[in-house]
Amino acid sequence: MQFHDIAKTLKNLKRQKSGIQFCPKCGSPSILGLGSLDGWLLPTQFTCEECGYSGYLLMELDESKEPEETELTSD
């Protein structure tokens, strides 16, 4: 595998933010990414300014998608 192939693969793996990110513990949008190597060499670790949650997982609302309509039926 050549360097060009590795660089292309890493570029394709770069994650783009697609929506608003929320804390999975309290639902606050006040989230900070920590560390200078996060998201590049290591997974991004997030910290919530409201409740103090620290972890690698977040909830994300994708603003590009329209809400799905649900059909309510009565039995």
N, CA, C and O atoms as CSV, one atom per row, in Angstrom:
chain,resi,resn,atom,element,x,y,z
A,1,MET,N,N,0.852,-1.179,0.000
A,1,MET,CA,C,0.000,0.000,0.000
A,1,MET,C,C,0.896,1.240,0.000
A,1,MET,O,O,1.849,1.326,0.774
A,2,GLN,N,N,0.589,2.169,-0.850
A,2,GLN,CA,C,1.402,3.368,-0.979
A,2,GLN,C,C,0.879,4.474,-0.062
A,2,GLN,O,O,-0.263,4.448,0.395
A,3,PHE,N,N,1.759,5.446,0.187
A,3,PHE,CA,C,1.400,6.571,1.045
A,3,PHE,C,C,0.169,7.298,0.506
A,3,PHE,O,O,-0.689,7.718,1.282
A,4,HIS,N,N,0.077,7.450,-0.801
A,4,HIS,CA,C,-1.062,8.140,-1.410
A,4,HIS,C,C,-2.374,7.434,-1.053
A,4,HIS,O,O,-3.375,8.092,-0.766
A,5,ASP,N,N,-2.371,6.106,-1.069
A,5,ASP,CA,C,-3.568,5.338,-0.733
A,5,ASP,C,C,-3.946,5.526,0.730
A,5,ASP,O,O,-5.127,5.647,1.055
A,6,ILE,N,N,-2.960,5.551,1.606
A,6,ILE,CA,C,-3.210,5.742,3.036
A,6,ILE,C,C,-3.777,7.133,3.285
A,6,ILE,O,O,-4.747,7.287,4.026
A,7,ALA,N,N,-3.179,8.139,2.673
A,7,ALA,CA,C,-3.647,9.519,2.845
A,7,ALA,C,C,-5.082,9.674,2.342
A,7,ALA,O,O,-5.890,10.354,2.975
A,8,LYS,N,N,-5.400,9.054,1.222
A,8,LYS,CA,C,-6.755,9.124,0.662
A,8,LYS,C,C,-7.756,8.450,1.601
A,8,LYS,O,O,-8.854,8.966,1.812
A,9,THR,N,N,-7.386,7.314,2.158
A,9,THR,CA,C,-8.256,6.599,3.088
A,9,THR,C,C,-8.511,7.432,4.335
A,9,THR,O,O,-9.651,7.530,4.787
A,10,LEU,N,N,-7.465,8.033,4.900
A,10,LEU,CA,C,-7.626,8.862,6.093
A,10,LEU,C,C,-8.495,10.080,5.816
A,10,LEU,O,O,-9.281,10.486,6.672
A,11,LYS,N,N,-8.364,10.658,4.653
A,11,LYS,CA,C,-9.181,11.806,4.286
A,11,LYS,C,C,-10.649,11.415,4.206
A,11,LYS,O,O,-11.521,12.173,4.630
A,12,ASN,N,N,-10.924,10.241,3.667
A,12,ASN,CA,C,-12.300,9.759,3.554
A,12,ASN,C,C,-12.910,9.419,4.909
A,12,ASN,O,O,-14.131,9.453,5.064
A,13,LEU,N,N,-12.071,9.093,5.893
A,13,LEU,CA,C,-12.559,8.742,7.215
A,13,LEU,C,C,-12.880,9.961,8.067
A,13,LEU,O,O,-13.533,9.831,9.102
A,14,LYS,N,N,-12.435,11.133,7.655
A,14,LYS,CA,C,-12.662,12.345,8.433
A,14,LYS,C,C,-14.157,12.579,8.578
A,14,LYS,O,O,-14.892,12.628,7.592
A,15,ARG,N,N,-14.591,12.720,9.815
A,15,ARG,CA,C,-16.017,12.852,10.103
A,15,ARG,C,C,-16.441,14.309,10.005
A,15,ARG,O,O,-15.780,15.202,10.535
A,16,GLN,N,N,-17.555,14.532,9.318
A,16,GLN,CA,C,-18.117,15.868,9.188
A,16,GLN,C,C,-19.285,15.999,10.163
A,16,GLN,O,O,-20.088,15.077,10.304
A,17,LYS,N,N,-19.375,17.137,10.830
A,17,LYS,CA,C,-20.529,17.387,11.680
A,17,LYS,C,C,-21.746,17.557,10.781
A,17,LYS,O,O,-21.714,18.322,9.817
A,18,SER,N,N,-22.809,16.847,11.097
A,18,SER,CA,C,-24.003,16.945,10.266
A,18,SER,C,C,-25.181,17.535,11.019
A,18,SER,O,O,-26.250,17.721,10.438
A,19,GLY,N,N,-25.007,17.834,12.300
A,19,GLY,CA,C,-26.125,18.364,13.056
A,19,GLY,C,C,-25.687,18.888,14.401
A,19,GLY,O,O,-24.494,19.060,14.654
A,20,ILE,N,N,-26.655,19.141,15.266
A,20,ILE,CA,C,-26.392,19.645,16.604
A,20,ILE,C,C,-26.067,18.467,17.510
A,20,ILE,O,O,-26.755,17.447,17.484
A,21,GLN,N,N,-25.020,18.611,18.310
A,21,GLN,CA,C,-24.606,17.545,19.209
A,21,GLN,C,C,-25.091,17.836,20.626
A,21,GLN,O,O,-25.049,18.975,21.092
A,22,PHE,N,N,-25.557,16.772,21.307
A,22,PHE,CA,C,-26.103,16.880,22.646
A,22,PHE,C,C,-25.436,15.888,23.585
A,22,PHE,O,O,-24.973,14.829,23.162
A,23,CYS,N,N,-25.392,16.242,24.864
A,23,CYS,CA,C,-24.884,15.349,25.900
A,23,CYS,C,C,-25.860,14.178,26.062
A,23,CYS,O,O,-27.067,14.404,26.146
A,24,PRO,N,N,-25.368,12.932,26.108
A,24,PRO,CA,C,-26.272,11.785,26.268
A,24,PRO,C,C,-26.816,11.656,27.687
A,24,PRO,O,O,-27.780,10.924,27.913
A,25,LYS,N,N,-26.216,12.350,28.639
A,25,LYS,CA,C,-26.651,12.250,30.033
A,25,LYS,C,C,-27.734,13.276,30.375
A,25,LYS,O,O,-28.752,12.925,30.972
A,26,CYS,N,N,-27.517,14.558,29.996
A,26,CYS,CA,C,-28.464,15.607,30.383
A,26,CYS,C,C,-29.151,16.282,29.198
A,26,CYS,O,O,-30.114,17.021,29.401
A,27,GLY,N,N,-28.684,16.051,27.962
A,27,GLY,CA,C,-29.303,16.636,26.780
A,27,GLY,C,C,-28.837,18.042,26.451
A,27,GLY,O,O,-29.394,18.681,25.557
A,28,SER,N,N,-27.835,18.534,27.149
A,28,SER,CA,C,-27.337,19.886,26.913
A,28,SER,C,C,-26.509,19.954,25.633
A,28,SER,O,O,-25.761,19.022,25.337
A,29,PRO,N,N,-26.630,21.047,24.864
A,29,PRO,CA,C,-25.787,21.222,23.682
A,29,PRO,C,C,-24.412,21.831,24.008
A,29,PRO,O,O,-23.618,22.080,23.101
A,30,SER,N,N,-24.128,22.071,25.301
A,30,SER,CA,C,-22.850,22.667,25.721
A,30,SER,C,C,-21.775,21.593,25.825
A,30,SER,O,O,-21.440,21.138,26.919
A,31,ILE,N,N,-21.237,21.192,24.675
A,31,ILE,CA,C,-20.270,20.095,24.597
A,31,ILE,C,C,-18.930,20.634,24.110
A,31,ILE,O,O,-18.874,21.443,23.184
A,32,LEU,N,N,-17.856,20.180,24.741
A,32,LEU,CA,C,-16.506,20.539,24.327
A,32,LEU,C,C,-15.731,19.285,23.958
A,32,LEU,O,O,-15.839,18.263,24.635
A,33,GLY,N,N,-14.952,19.359,22.891
A,33,GLY,CA,C,-14.028,18.283,22.538
A,33,GLY,C,C,-12.702,18.552,23.233
A,33,GLY,O,O,-12.230,19.689,23.239
A,34,LEU,N,N,-12.098,17.532,23.816
A,34,LEU,CA,C,-10.859,17.712,24.567
A,34,LEU,C,C,-9.667,17.114,23.848
A,34,LEU,O,O,-9.821,16.172,23.071
A,35,GLY,N,N,-8.503,17.639,24.092
A,35,GLY,CA,C,-7.256,17.062,23.605
A,35,GLY,C,C,-6.840,17.552,22.241
A,35,GLY,O,O,-7.673,17.790,21.367
A,36,SER,N,N,-5.541,17.700,22.069
A,36,SER,CA,C,-5.018,18.188,20.794
A,36,SER,C,C,-4.963,17.099,19.725
A,36,SER,O,O,-4.923,17.411,18.535
A,37,LEU,N,N,-4.960,15.846,20.121
A,37,LEU,CA,C,-4.896,14.747,19.155
A,37,LEU,C,C,-6.263,14.112,18.906
A,37,LEU,O,O,-6.386,13.211,18.076
A,38,ASP,N,N,-7.288,14.575,19.618
A,38,ASP,CA,C,-8.629,14.013,19.457
A,38,ASP,C,C,-9.150,14.235,18.051
A,38,ASP,O,O,-8.996,15.317,17.484
A,39,GLY,N,N,-9.764,13.213,17.496
A,39,GLY,CA,C,-10.346,13.297,16.169
A,39,GLY,C,C,-9.335,13.121,15.054
A,39,GLY,O,O,-9.710,13.012,13.886
A,40,TRP,N,N,-8.083,13.092,15.394
A,40,TRP,CA,C,-7.036,12.913,14.394
A,40,TRP,C,C,-6.340,11.590,14.635
A,40,TRP,O,O,-6.394,10.695,13.792
A,41,LEU,N,N,-5.686,11.457,15.783
A,41,LEU,CA,C,-4.973,10.231,16.108
A,41,LEU,C,C,-5.788,9.366,17.072
A,41,LEU,O,O,-5.725,8.138,17.023
A,42,LEU,N,N,-6.541,10.012,17.933
A,42,LEU,CA,C,-7.359,9.331,18.938
A,42,LEU,C,C,-8.819,9.696,18.731
A,42,LEU,O,O,-9.116,10.714,18.107
A,43,PRO,N,N,-9.742,8.877,19.248
A,43,PRO,CA,C,-11.148,9.266,19.171
A,43,PRO,C,C,-11.379,10.532,19.997
A,43,PRO,O,O,-10.696,10.745,20.999
A,44,THR,N,N,-12.314,11.356,19.597
A,44,THR,CA,C,-12.600,12.591,20.315
A,44,THR,C,C,-13.316,12.275,21.619
A,44,THR,O,O,-14.329,11.576,21.629
A,45,GLN,N,N,-12.780,12.798,22.722
A,45,GLN,CA,C,-13.441,12.673,24.015
A,45,GLN,C,C,-14.156,13.993,24.289
A,45,GLN,O,O,-13.558,15.065,24.196
A,46,PHE,N,N,-15.429,13.905,24.625
A,46,PHE,CA,C,-16.255,15.073,24.827
A,46,PHE,C,C,-16.530,15.284,26.311
A,46,PHE,O,O,-16.581,14.329,27.087
A,47,THR,N,N,-16.707,16.547,26.695
A,47,THR,CA,C,-17.076,16.897,28.058
A,47,THR,C,C,-18.261,17.854,28.009
A,47,THR,O,O,-18.274,18.804,27.226
A,48,CYS,N,N,-19.250,17.594,28.850
A,48,CYS,CA,C,-20.427,18.450,28.945
A,48,CYS,C,C,-20.160,19.523,29.994
A,48,CYS,O,O,-19.759,19.221,31.118
A,49,GLU,N,N,-20.389,20.792,29.612
A,49,GLU,CA,C,-20.193,21.896,30.545
A,49,GLU,C,C,-21.290,21.958,31.603
A,49,GLU,O,O,-21.090,22.558,32.659
A,50,GLU,N,N,-22.435,21.353,31.342
A,50,GLU,CA,C,-23.568,21.414,32.279
A,50,GLU,C,C,-23.477,20.362,33.384
A,50,GLU,O,O,-23.531,20.703,34.566
A,51,CYS,N,N,-23.340,19.082,33.010
A,51,CYS,CA,C,-23.394,18.009,34.007
A,51,CYS,C,C,-22.040,17.361,34.287
A,51,CYS,O,O,-21.915,16.574,35.225
A,52,GLY,N,N,-21.019,17.685,33.479
A,52,GLY,CA,C,-19.693,17.120,33.710
A,52,GLY,C,C,-19.454,15.788,33.027
A,52,GLY,O,O,-18.399,15.186,33.224
A,53,TYR,N,N,-20.403,15.304,32.225
A,53,TYR,CA,C,-20.221,14.048,31.482
A,53,TYR,C,C,-18.922,14.114,30.697
A,53,TYR,O,O,-18.600,15.136,30.092
A,54,SER,N,N,-18.180,13.014,30.713
A,54,SER,CA,C,-16.961,12.903,29.926
A,54,SER,C,C,-16.975,11.537,29.255
A,54,SER,O,O,-17.036,10.509,29.929
A,55,GLY,N,N,-16.918,11.529,27.921
A,55,GLY,CA,C,-16.959,10.269,27.195
A,55,GLY,C,C,-16.819,10.467,25.711
A,55,GLY,O,O,-16.648,11.587,25.229
A,56,TYR,N,N,-16.893,9.363,24.987
A,56,TYR,CA,C,-16.673,9.368,23.546
A,56,TYR,C,C,-17.967,9.406,22.739
A,56,TYR,O,O,-17.923,9.587,21.522
A,57,LEU,N,N,-19.116,9.238,23.389
A,57,LEU,CA,C,-20.387,9.173,22.681
A,57,LEU,C,C,-21.199,10.437,22.885
A,57,LEU,O,O,-21.182,11.028,23.964
A,58,LEU,N,N,-21.911,10.849,21.842
A,58,LEU,CA,C,-22.816,11.987,21.888
A,58,LEU,C,C,-24.099,11.627,21.171
A,58,LEU,O,O,-24.141,10.682,20.383
A,59,MET,N,N,-25.136,12.379,21.447
A,59,MET,CA,C,-26.351,12.299,20.645
A,59,MET,C,C,-26.245,13.409,19.609
A,59,MET,O,O,-25.683,14.469,19.883
A,60,GLU,N,N,-26.781,13.166,18.431
A,60,GLU,CA,C,-26.702,14.167,17.365
A,60,GLU,C,C,-28.031,14.254,16.636
A,60,GLU,O,O,-28.619,13.239,16.261
A,61,LEU,N,N,-28.496,15.483,16.443
A,61,LEU,CA,C,-29.710,15.737,15.688
A,61,LEU,C,C,-29.297,16.128,14.288
A,61,LEU,O,O,-28.613,17.134,14.098
A,62,ASP,N,N,-29.702,15.346,13.309
A,62,ASP,CA,C,-29.338,15.606,11.915
A,62,ASP,C,C,-30.336,16.585,11.327
A,62,ASP,O,O,-31.474,16.219,11.034
A,63,GLU,N,N,-29.911,17.832,11.155
A,63,GLU,CA,C,-30.798,18.875,10.667
A,63,GLU,C,C,-31.108,18.746,9.177
A,63,GLU,O,O,-32.060,19.357,8.691
A,64,SER,N,N,-30.325,17.968,8.452
A,64,SER,CA,C,-30.535,17.857,7.013
A,64,SER,C,C,-31.715,16.953,6.671
A,64,SER,O,O,-32.229,16.995,5.553
A,65,LYS,N,N,-32.142,16.144,7.624
A,65,LYS,CA,C,-33.270,15.242,7.374
A,65,LYS,C,C,-34.548,15.873,7.911
A,65,LYS,O,O,-34.561,16.498,8.971
A,66,GLU,N,N,-35.615,15.693,7.153
A,66,GLU,CA,C,-36.909,16.161,7.609
A,66,GLU,C,C,-37.501,15.123,8.548
A,66,GLU,O,O,-37.269,13.926,8.374
A,67,PRO,N,N,-38.264,15.567,9.542
A,67,PRO,CA,C,-38.873,14.606,10.468
A,67,PRO,C,C,-39.789,13.645,9.730
A,67,PRO,O,O,-40.499,14.027,8.799
A,68,GLU,N,N,-39.761,12.407,10.157
A,68,GLU,CA,C,-40.626,11.409,9.536
A,68,GLU,C,C,-42.034,11.537,10.098
A,68,GLU,O,O,-42.228,11.745,11.296
A,69,GLU,N,N,-42.997,11.409,9.221
A,69,GLU,CA,C,-44.388,11.449,9.670
A,69,GLU,C,C,-44.776,10.050,10.125
A,69,GLU,O,O,-44.505,9.058,9.449
A,70,THR,N,N,-45.417,9.996,11.290
A,70,THR,CA,C,-45.884,8.715,11.787
A,70,THR,C,C,-47.390,8.682,11.668
A,70,THR,O,O,-48.072,9.677,11.916
A,71,GLU,N,N,-47.889,7.545,11.292
A,71,GLU,CA,C,-49.333,7.385,11.132
A,71,GLU,C,C,-49.893,6.815,12.426
A,71,GLU,O,O,-49.487,5.746,12.882
A,72,LEU,N,N,-50.833,7.549,13.005
A,72,LEU,CA,C,-51.469,7.084,14.246
A,72,LEU,C,C,-52.717,6.300,13.874
A,72,LEU,O,O,-53.546,6.764,13.091
A,73,THR,N,N,-52.839,5.120,14.440
A,73,THR,CA,C,-54.024,4.312,14.208
A,73,THR,C,C,-54.594,3.906,15.551
A,73,THR,O,O,-53.860,3.714,16.519
A,74,SER,N,N,-55.886,3.780,15.600
A,74,SER,CA,C,-56.532,3.310,16.833
A,74,SER,C,C,-57.074,1.910,16.588
A,74,SER,O,O,-57.674,1.623,15.553
A,75,ASP,N,N,-56.849,1.070,17.548
A,75,ASP,CA,C,-57.316,-0.323,17.425
A,75,ASP,C,C,-58.668,-0.530,18.014
A,75,ASP,O,O,-59.190,-1.644,17.987
